[in-house]
């Protein structure tokens, strides 16, 4: 698991499945949006595996959770 300390909470991301939990056990449903639907997301590594890119993007997103504007994700965090 990756342990993430954000501004709005603390989270874990399972490095195999990408499942996200907020501290206290609540699972967060964060759905990936594939790059062709929203433009490219630059990650500082090269990896062709879409699951790795999904997991890394969730980690980056949660590490900077005060920048999240998606109301679906914010409702789950609160």
PyMOL CGO cylinders between C-alpha atoms (Angstrom):
from pymol import cmd
from pymol.cgo import CYLINDER

trace = [
    CYLINDER, 0.00, 0.00, 0.00, 1.04, 3.58, -0.60, 0.3, 1, 1, 1, 1, 1, 1,
    CYLINDER, 1.04, 3.58, -0.60, 0.28, 5.74, 2.42, 0.3, 1, 1, 1, 1, 1, 1,
    CYLINDER, 0.28, 5.74, 2.42, -0.69, 9.29, 1.52, 0.3, 1, 1, 1, 1, 1, 1,
    CYLINDER, -0.69, 9.29, 1.52, -1.06, 12.25, 3.87, 0.3, 1, 1, 1, 1, 1, 1,
    CYLINDER, -1.06, 12.25, 3.87, -3.27, 14.86, 2.25, 0.3, 1, 1, 1, 1, 1, 1,
    CYLINDER, -3.27, 14.86, 2.25, -4.67, 18.14, 3.53, 0.3, 1, 1, 1, 1, 1, 1,
    CYLINDER, -4.67, 18.14, 3.53, -8.24, 16.81, 3.77, 0.3, 1, 1, 1, 1, 1, 1,
    CYLINDER, -8.24, 16.81, 3.77, -7.33, 13.37, 5.09, 0.3, 1, 1, 1, 1, 1, 1,
    CYLINDER, -7.33, 13.37, 5.09, -5.00, 10.40, 5.02, 0.3, 1, 1, 1, 1, 1, 1,
    CYLINDER, -5.00, 10.40, 5.02, -5.37, 7.66, 2.43, 0.3, 1, 1, 1, 1, 1, 1,
    CYLINDER, -5.37, 7.66, 2.43, -4.01, 4.30, 1.31, 0.3, 1, 1, 1, 1, 1, 1,
    CYLINDER, -4.01, 4.30, 1.31, -3.78, 3.09, -2.27, 0.3, 1, 1, 1, 1, 1, 1,
    CYLINDER, -3.78, 3.09, -2.27, -3.29, -0.63, -2.90, 0.3, 1, 1, 1, 1, 1, 1,
    CYLINDER, -3.29, -0.63, -2.90, -0.37, -0.88, -5.32, 0.3, 1, 1, 1, 1, 1, 1,
    CYLINDER, -0.37, -0.88, -5.32, -1.76, -3.96, -7.06, 0.3, 1, 1, 1, 1, 1, 1,
    CYLINDER, -1.76, -3.96, -7.06, -5.41, -3.09, -7.54, 0.3, 1, 1, 1, 1, 1, 1,
    CYLINDER, -5.41, -3.09, -7.54, -5.54, 0.71, -7.16, 0.3, 1, 1, 1, 1, 1, 1,
    CYLINDER, -5.54, 0.71, -7.16, -8.26, 0.49, -4.50, 0.3, 1, 1, 1, 1, 1, 1,
    CYLINDER, -8.26, 0.49, -4.50, -8.31, 3.64, -2.35, 0.3, 1, 1, 1, 1, 1, 1,
    CYLINDER, -8.31, 3.64, -2.35, -9.29, 3.86, 1.32, 0.3, 1, 1, 1, 1, 1, 1,
    CYLINDER, -9.29, 3.86, 1.32, -9.53, 6.91, 3.52, 0.3, 1, 1, 1, 1, 1, 1,
    CYLINDER, -9.53, 6.91, 3.52, -8.07, 6.56, 7.01, 0.3, 1, 1, 1, 1, 1, 1,
    CYLINDER, -8.07, 6.56, 7.01, -10.68, 4.84, 9.13, 0.3, 1, 1, 1, 1, 1, 1,
    CYLINDER, -10.68, 4.84, 9.13, -11.51, 2.23, 6.51, 0.3, 1, 1, 1, 1, 1, 1,
    CYLINDER, -11.51, 2.23, 6.51, -13.88, 4.08, 4.17, 0.3, 1, 1, 1, 1, 1, 1,
    CYLINDER, -13.88, 4.08, 4.17, -13.34, 3.03, 0.55, 0.3, 1, 1, 1, 1, 1, 1,
    CYLINDER, -13.34, 3.03, 0.55, -13.25, 5.86, -1.98, 0.3, 1, 1, 1, 1, 1, 1,
    CYLINDER, -13.25, 5.86, -1.98, -14.56, 5.28, -5.47, 0.3, 1, 1, 1, 1, 1, 1,
    CYLINDER, -14.56, 5.28, -5.47, -12.20, 7.17, -7.78, 0.3, 1, 1, 1, 1, 1, 1,
    CYLINDER, -12.20, 7.17, -7.78, -12.75, 6.12, -11.37, 0.3, 1, 1, 1, 1, 1, 1,
    CYLINDER, -12.75, 6.12, -11.37, -9.93, 6.50, -13.90, 0.3, 1, 1, 1, 1, 1, 1,
    CYLINDER, -9.93, 6.50, -13.90, -10.49, 8.69, -16.93, 0.3, 1, 1, 1, 1, 1, 1,
    CYLINDER, -10.49, 8.69, -16.93, -8.37, 7.44, -19.78, 0.3, 1, 1, 1, 1, 1, 1,
    CYLINDER, -8.37, 7.44, -19.78, -6.04, 9.94, -21.41, 0.3, 1, 1, 1, 1, 1, 1,
    CYLINDER, -6.04, 9.94, -21.41, -7.87, 10.07, -24.73, 0.3, 1, 1, 1, 1, 1, 1,
    CYLINDER, -7.87, 10.07, -24.73, -10.90, 11.48, -22.87, 0.3, 1, 1, 1, 1, 1, 1,
    CYLINDER, -10.90, 11.48, -22.87, -9.14, 14.32, -21.06, 0.3, 1, 1, 1, 1, 1, 1,
    CYLINDER, -9.14, 14.32, -21.06, -5.76, 14.88, -22.66, 0.3, 1, 1, 1, 1, 1, 1,
    CYLINDER, -5.76, 14.88, -22.66, -2.42, 13.52, -21.55, 0.3, 1, 1, 1, 1, 1, 1,
    CYLINDER, -2.42, 13.52, -21.55, -1.30, 13.45, -17.94, 0.3, 1, 1, 1, 1, 1, 1,
    CYLINDER, -1.30, 13.45, -17.94, 2.46, 13.78, -17.59, 0.3, 1, 1, 1, 1, 1, 1,
    CYLINDER, 2.46, 13.78, -17.59, 3.95, 11.33, -15.15, 0.3, 1, 1, 1, 1, 1, 1,
    CYLINDER, 3.95, 11.33, -15.15, 7.70, 11.49, -14.49, 0.3, 1, 1, 1, 1, 1, 1,
    CYLINDER, 7.70, 11.49, -14.49, 8.25, 7.90, -15.58, 0.3, 1, 1, 1, 1, 1, 1,
    CYLINDER, 8.25, 7.90, -15.58, 7.66, 5.81, -18.66, 0.3, 1, 1, 1, 1, 1, 1,
    CYLINDER, 7.66, 5.81, -18.66, 5.33, 2.89, -18.23, 0.3, 1, 1, 1, 1, 1, 1,
    CYLINDER, 5.33, 2.89, -18.23, 3.05, 1.40, -20.86, 0.3, 1, 1, 1, 1, 1, 1,
    CYLINDER, 3.05, 1.40, -20.86, 0.90, -0.35, -18.25, 0.3, 1, 1, 1, 1, 1, 1,
    CYLINDER, 0.90, -0.35, -18.25, -2.40, 1.55, -17.82, 0.3, 1, 1, 1, 1, 1, 1,
    CYLINDER, -2.40, 1.55, -17.82, -2.93, 0.14, -14.29, 0.3, 1, 1, 1, 1, 1, 1,
    CYLINDER, -2.93, 0.14, -14.29, 0.40, 1.60, -13.12, 0.3, 1, 1, 1, 1, 1, 1,
    CYLINDER, 0.40, 1.60, -13.12, -0.54, 4.97, -14.60, 0.3, 1, 1, 1, 1, 1, 1,
    CYLINDER, -0.54, 4.97, -14.60, -3.94, 4.79, -12.88, 0.3, 1, 1, 1, 1, 1, 1,
    CYLINDER, -3.94, 4.79, -12.88, -2.39, 3.98, -9.50, 0.3, 1, 1, 1, 1, 1, 1,
    CYLINDER, -2.39, 3.98, -9.50, 0.26, 6.69, -9.78, 0.3, 1, 1, 1, 1, 1, 1,
    CYLINDER, 0.26, 6.69, -9.78, -2.31, 9.30, -10.82, 0.3, 1, 1, 1, 1, 1, 1,
    CYLINDER, -2.31, 9.30, -10.82, -4.47, 8.42, -7.79, 0.3, 1, 1, 1, 1, 1, 1,
    CYLINDER, -4.47, 8.42, -7.79, -1.46, 8.81, -5.50, 0.3, 1, 1, 1, 1, 1, 1,
    CYLINDER, -1.46, 8.81, -5.50, -0.60, 12.20, -7.01, 0.3, 1, 1, 1, 1, 1, 1,
    CYLINDER, -0.60, 12.20, -7.01, -4.26, 13.31, -6.85, 0.3, 1, 1, 1, 1, 1, 1,
    CYLINDER, -4.26, 13.31, -6.85, -4.65, 12.38, -3.18, 0.3, 1, 1, 1, 1, 1, 1,
    CYLINDER, -4.65, 12.38, -3.18, -1.30, 13.86, -2.17, 0.3, 1, 1, 1, 1, 1, 1,
    CYLINDER, -1.30, 13.86, -2.17, -2.64, 17.20, -3.43, 0.3, 1, 1, 1, 1, 1, 1,
    CYLINDER, -2.64, 17.20, -3.43, -6.23, 16.65, -2.27, 0.3, 1, 1, 1, 1, 1, 1,
    CYLINDER, -6.23, 16.65, -2.27, -6.89, 20.34, -1.55, 0.3, 1, 1, 1, 1, 1, 1,
    CYLINDER, -6.89, 20.34, -1.55, -6.80, 20.89, -5.33, 0.3, 1, 1, 1, 1, 1, 1,
    CYLINDER, -6.80, 20.89, -5.33, -9.59, 18.35, -5.99, 0.3, 1, 1, 1, 1, 1, 1,
    CYLINDER, -9.59, 18.35, -5.99, -12.65, 20.00, -7.55, 0.3, 1, 1, 1, 1, 1, 1,
    CYLINDER, -12.65, 20.00, -7.55, -14.65, 16.92, -8.56, 0.3, 1, 1, 1, 1, 1, 1,
    CYLINDER, -14.65, 16.92, -8.56, -17.83, 17.02, -6.44, 0.3, 1, 1, 1, 1, 1, 1,
    CYLINDER, -17.83, 17.02, -6.44, -18.20, 13.21, -6.52, 0.3, 1, 1, 1, 1, 1, 1,
    CYLINDER, -18.20, 13.21, -6.52, -14.77, 12.72, -4.95, 0.3, 1, 1, 1, 1, 1, 1,
    CYLINDER, -14.77, 12.72, -4.95, -15.20, 15.61, -2.50, 0.3, 1, 1, 1, 1, 1, 1,
    CYLINDER, -15.20, 15.61, -2.50, -18.50, 14.19, -1.22, 0.3, 1, 1, 1, 1, 1, 1,
    CYLINDER, -18.50, 14.19, -1.22, -16.75, 10.92, -0.41, 0.3, 1, 1, 1, 1, 1, 1,
    CYLINDER, -16.75, 10.92, -0.41, -13.86, 12.60, 1.41, 0.3, 1, 1, 1, 1, 1, 1,
    CYLINDER, -13.86, 12.60, 1.41, -16.02, 14.81, 3.65, 0.3, 1, 1, 1, 1, 1, 1,
]
cmd.load_cgo(trace, "trace")
